[in-house]
C-alpha cells in the first residue's frame, strides 16, 4: 500500500502548474527606511530626498522628456529575526499622479552601491527635482557632492523581476521567487542591503508616475514579508476539497533538534489509508491538478514517504522527529489519502518546518 501511494503521488506531482496564496507564521509590513528619485541630469544637480513623491518613468516634453528612477530601501534585519526563512514578500505602494492611465512594465534591480537620501524638498509636485544639497543622491552622485556612482543613473544589478506599475492608485505586487530570494539575501547579509531601483524601459515620454514616499502624509511605501523564525512551524496553502470542506493538515510544536512534532489530519477522506510525504523545500506557487487541488512539494523531489496512516472519522495522526544537528532546513510535509475522486487521491495543505 505504501508503494502504491508513493507512486500515485509522484506521478500526479508532474502534471501542470498553477498558483496559490500563502498562509504562514508571521507577517510584517515595513515602511521604507529611505527613498528618493534619480533625476536625469548631466550636471547631477537635481534631487528630492525629502519630498513626498518619488518618480519612475519619463516626464513629458514640457519637462524635457527626462528619465526618472525610483530608489527604495527597507531595513529588513530590524523587523525580521536573524535566521528566519522568507516565505513571501510584496511591495504595497501608492501611485499619486501620472499622465498615463494604462499600467507600465517596471523593472526591479538590486542597488549595488550605498547611497544617501538627503532632505531636499523639490518645488511643486517634485517632478522636475530641486537643487541638490549635501547628502543627496543624484543622477551622478550616490552622496552629493563628493561620492559618485560608477555608472551615471545609479549602480544596479540586472533585473530581478518586473511588475506592472499602474497609472494611479494602489498596487500590491504578487510574491515571486525573485523577490523572496532578494529579501532573504538582504536579511542574511544586511551590510549588502542597498535596496532596489525601479525603472521602466524609458522609451516613451509622459510615462512617469509619482509614487508616495515615506514622507507622504499617508499611504507610505511598504514591504510586506511573511516568514518563519528559527524553530517555527506553519500551515501553508489550502487542502483539496473533501466533503464540502478541505483536507486539513496541521503541524505543531517547536522544531528544535530531537523534538517530535505532532502532525494531525482533519476532514480527510474516510474510511481510507494515507501517507505523509516529506521534502526539503517547497513550491510556494504549487502545482494545480484540478480546480482547488494543489501540490506544494517540489516537482523534482526527492520525496520521502512516512508510515501508512489509517483514516477514521476524517482524522489521522502521526509525528515527525526533527533531526539533531541540522538547523536551517525547510522541511515540507503534505498528506495524501486514497479516495474515489478522478485522481483516486486527495491531498492536504502543506506543513512547513524551519529547523533550529
C-alpha positions in Angstrom: 0.0 0.0 0.0 2.8 2.4 0.8 4.5 1.8 -2.5 1.2 2.4 -4.4 0.5 5.7 -2.7 4.1 6.8 -3.3 3.9 6.1 -7.0 0.5 7.7 -7.3 1.6 10.9 -5.6 4.8 11.2 -7.5 3.0 10.7 -10.8 0.4 13.4 -10.1 3.1 15.8 -9.0 4.4 16.2 -12.5 1.2 17.3 -14.3 0.5 21.1 -14.6 1.4 24.3 -12.7 -0.9 26.8 -11.1 -1.0 29.4 -8.3 -1.9 29.9 -4.7 -1.8 32.4 -1.9 0.4 31.9 1.1 -0.5 31.4 4.7 2.4 31.3 7.1 3.5 32.0 10.7 4.4 35.8 10.9 3.8 38.7 8.7 5.3 42.2 9.0 4.7 45.4 7.0 7.7 47.7 6.9 7.8 51.3 5.7 10.9 52.4 3.7 14.0 53.4 5.6 14.9 55.8 2.7 13.5 56.5 -0.7 14.3 59.1 -3.4 14.3 59.8 -7.2 17.3 59.9 -9.6 16.6 62.8 -12.0 18.4 62.6 -15.3 20.8 65.5 -15.4 24.2 65.9 -17.0 25.3 68.1 -14.1 24.0 65.8 -11.3 22.5 68.8 -9.6 18.8 67.7 -9.1 17.4 65.8 -6.1 14.3 65.4 -3.9 15.3 63.3 -1.0 12.8 64.8 1.5 9.9 65.1 -0.9 6.5 63.4 -0.5 6.7 61.8 -4.0 9.3 59.7 -6.0 9.2 59.3 -9.7 9.6 56.4 -12.2 9.4 56.7 -16.0 10.0 59.6 -18.3 8.4 63.0 -18.0 6.7 64.8 -20.9 8.2 67.0 -23.5 7.4 70.1 -21.3 9.9 68.7 -18.8 12.4 67.8 -21.4 11.5 64.1 -21.5 14.0 63.3 -18.8 14.3 59.9 -17.1 13.2 59.3 -13.5 14.3 56.3 -11.5 12.9 55.3 -8.0 15.2 54.1 -5.3 13.8 52.4 -2.1 15.4 50.6 0.8 13.8 48.8 3.8 15.7 47.8 6.9 14.6 44.1 6.8 17.0 42.9 9.5 15.4 45.3 12.1 12.0 43.7 11.6 12.6 40.0 10.8 14.6 37.8 13.2 18.0 36.7 12.1 18.0 33.2 10.7 14.4 33.4 9.5 13.1 31.8 6.3 11.3 34.2 4.0 8.2 32.6 2.6 6.7 35.6 0.6 7.3 39.3 0.0 5.5 42.0 -1.9 5.5 45.8 -2.4 2.5 47.7 -1.1 2.6 51.2 -2.6 0.5 54.1 -4.0 0.8 56.0 -7.3 -0.4 59.5 -6.6 -0.2 61.1 -10.0 0.6 60.2 -13.7 -0.2 61.5 -17.2 -0.8 57.9 -18.2 -3.7 55.5 -17.5 -2.5 52.1 -18.5 0.0 50.1 -16.4 3.6 50.1 -17.5 6.1 47.2 -17.0 8.6 48.3 -14.4 12.0 46.6 -13.8 13.2 46.0 -10.3 17.0 46.0 -9.8 19.2 45.4 -6.7 21.2 48.6 -6.0 24.9 47.7 -5.6 26.3 50.8 -4.0 25.4 52.5 -0.8 23.5 55.8 -1.2 22.2 58.8 0.8 18.6 60.0 0.8 19.1 63.6 1.8 16.3 66.0 2.8 15.9 68.4 -0.1 12.2 69.1 -1.0 11.7 69.9 -4.6 9.2 72.7 -5.5 5.8 71.9 -6.9 4.9 68.3 -7.2 8.6 67.4 -7.4 8.6 66.1 -10.9 11.4 68.5 -12.0 13.5 68.0 -8.9 15.2 70.7 -6.9 18.7 71.9 -6.2 20.8 69.0 -4.6 22.1 69.6 -1.2 24.7 67.7 0.8 23.9 64.1 1.3 21.5 63.8 -1.7 21.5 61.1 -4.3 21.5 62.4 -7.9 22.0 61.1 -11.4 25.7 61.3 -10.9 26.1 61.1 -7.2 25.5 58.4 -4.5 26.2 61.1 -1.9 26.3 64.7 -3.2 28.7 66.3 -3.8 31.7 64.1 -3.3 30.7 60.5 -3.8 29.9 59.3 -7.3 28.1 56.3 -8.9 30.4 54.2 -11.0 27.7 54.4 -13.7 25.6 57.5 -14.4 22.0 56.9 -13.4 22.9 54.6 -10.5 24.8 51.3 -9.8 22.5 48.3 -10.0 22.4 44.6 -10.9 20.5 43.1 -13.8 16.7 42.9 -13.5 15.5 40.8 -10.5 11.8 40.8 -11.6 9.2 43.1 -13.1 5.8 44.3 -12.1 3.0 46.4 -13.6 3.1 50.0 -12.3 -0.5 51.5 -12.5 -1.3 54.9 -13.8 -2.8 55.9 -10.4 -3.9 54.2 -7.2 -2.7 51.3 -5.1 -0.6 48.5 -6.2 0.5 45.3 -4.4 3.0 43.2 -6.3 2.5 39.4 -6.2 5.1 37.5 -4.3 7.6 35.6 -6.6 10.7 33.6 -6.2 13.0 36.5 -7.2 11.7 39.0 -4.6 11.8 36.2 -2.0 15.4 35.5 -2.9 16.3 39.2 -2.7 14.6 39.7 0.7 16.3 36.5 2.1 19.7 37.8 0.9 19.0 41.2 2.4 18.1 39.6 5.7 21.1 37.3 5.8 23.5 39.9 4.5 22.3 43.3 5.9 25.6 45.0 5.0 24.8 44.4 1.4 21.2 45.7 1.5 21.2 48.9 -0.5 17.6 48.4 -1.6 16.1 48.3 -5.1 15.9 50.7 -8.1 12.7 50.8 -10.2 12.9 51.8 -13.8 10.8 51.4 -16.9 12.2 50.7 -20.4 12.5 54.6 -20.6 11.5 54.6 -24.3 8.4 56.8 -24.2 7.8 60.3 -22.8 4.9 61.1 -20.5 5.1 57.8 -18.6 6.4 59.0 -15.2 4.5 58.0 -12.1 4.6 59.9 -8.8 4.7 57.3 -6.0 4.2 58.2 -2.4 7.3 58.3 -0.2 7.8 57.7 3.5 7.4 61.4 4.0 3.9 61.4 2.5 1.1 62.0 4.9 -0.4 58.6 4.2 -0.2 55.5 2.0 3.6 55.2 2.5 5.6 52.6 0.6 5.7 49.2 2.4 7.4 45.9 2.1 5.1 43.1 3.3 7.1 40.0 4.4 5.9 36.6 5.6 8.4 34.4 7.3 9.2 31.6 9.7 11.6 32.3 12.6 14.1 29.5 13.6 12.2 26.6 15.1 8.8 27.8 13.9 6.3 25.6 12.0 3.3 26.7 10.0 0.4 25.5 7.8 0.7 26.6 4.2 -1.9 26.8 1.4 -5.2 25.0 1.1 -6.1 21.3 1.1 -8.1 19.6 -1.6 -11.9 19.7 -1.4 -13.4 16.9 0.7 -17.0 16.5 1.9 -17.8 20.2 1.4 -14.7 21.3 3.2 -11.0 20.9 2.7 -8.5 18.3 3.7 -6.5 19.9 6.6 -3.1 19.0 7.8 -1.8 20.7 11.0 1.8 20.6 12.3 2.6 21.9 15.7 5.4 22.2 18.2 8.9 23.8 18.1 11.3 22.4 15.5 14.4 22.0 17.7 16.7 19.1 17.1 15.3 15.9 18.5 11.7 17.3 19.0 8.8 15.1 17.9 6.3 17.4 16.1 2.6 16.2 16.1 1.0 16.1 12.6 -2.7 15.7 12.5 -5.3 15.4 9.7 -8.9 16.5 9.8 -11.6 16.2 7.2 -9.6 13.7 5.3 -11.4 11.1 3.0 -12.8 8.4 5.2 -12.6 5.5 5.7 -9.2 5.4 3.9 -5.5 5.0 4.3 -2.9 7.6 3.6 0.7 8.8 3.9 2.6 12.0 4.7 5.2 12.9 2.1 8.2 15.0 3.2 10.7 17.0 1.1 13.4 19.6 1.6 11.9 22.8 0.5 8.5 23.5 -1.1 6.9 25.1 -4.1 5.3 28.4 -3.0 3.1 28.6 -6.0 2.1 24.9 -6.1 1.1 22.6 -8.9 -2.6 22.6 -9.7 -4.1 19.2 -10.8 -7.8 20.1 -10.7 -9.6 23.2 -9.5 -8.8 23.6 -5.8 -6.3 20.7 -5.9 -2.8 21.9 -5.4 0.5 20.2 -4.6 3.2 22.0 -2.7 6.1 19.6 -2.7 8.9 20.3 -5.2 8.3 18.7 -8.6 11.8 17.1 -8.8 11.9 15.8 -5.2 13.3 13.9 -3.5 10.2 12.9 -1.6 10.2 10.7 1.5 7.1 8.7 2.5 6.2 8.4 6.1 4.3 5.4 7.6 0.9 4.3 6.4 -1.9 6.1 8.3 -5.4 4.8 8.9 -8.1 7.5 8.5 -11.1 7.1 10.7 -13.8 9.7 11.0 -11.8 12.0 8.8 -8.9 12.1 11.2 -5.4 10.6 11.5 -2.3 11.5 13.4 1.4 10.9 13.3 4.6 12.8 14.2 7.9 13.9 12.7 11.2 13.9 14.7 13.4 16.8 13.8 17.0 15.6 13.1 19.7 16.7 15.5 22.5 18.9 14.2 20.7 20.2 11.1 19.4 23.7 11.7 18.3 26.0 8.9 16.5 23.4 6.8 13.0 23.9 5.5 11.1 20.7 5.5 7.7 20.5 3.9 5.0 17.8 4.5 1.8 17.1 2.7 -0.7 14.4 3.4 -2.2 12.1 0.7 -5.2 9.7 1.2 -6.9 7.4 -1.3 -10.4 8.2 -2.3 -13.0 7.8 -5.1 -12.2 11.0 -6.9 -11.0 11.0 -10.6 -7.4 11.1 -9.4 -8.1 8.4 -6.8 -6.3 10.6 -4.2 -6.8 13.8 -2.2 -4.1 15.8 -0.6 -4.0 18.2 2.3 -2.5 21.6 2.6 1.2 21.7 3.4 3.0 22.0 6.7 6.3 23.8 6.9 9.1 23.1 9.4 12.1 25.5 9.8 14.6 23.5 11.8 16.6 25.1 14.6 
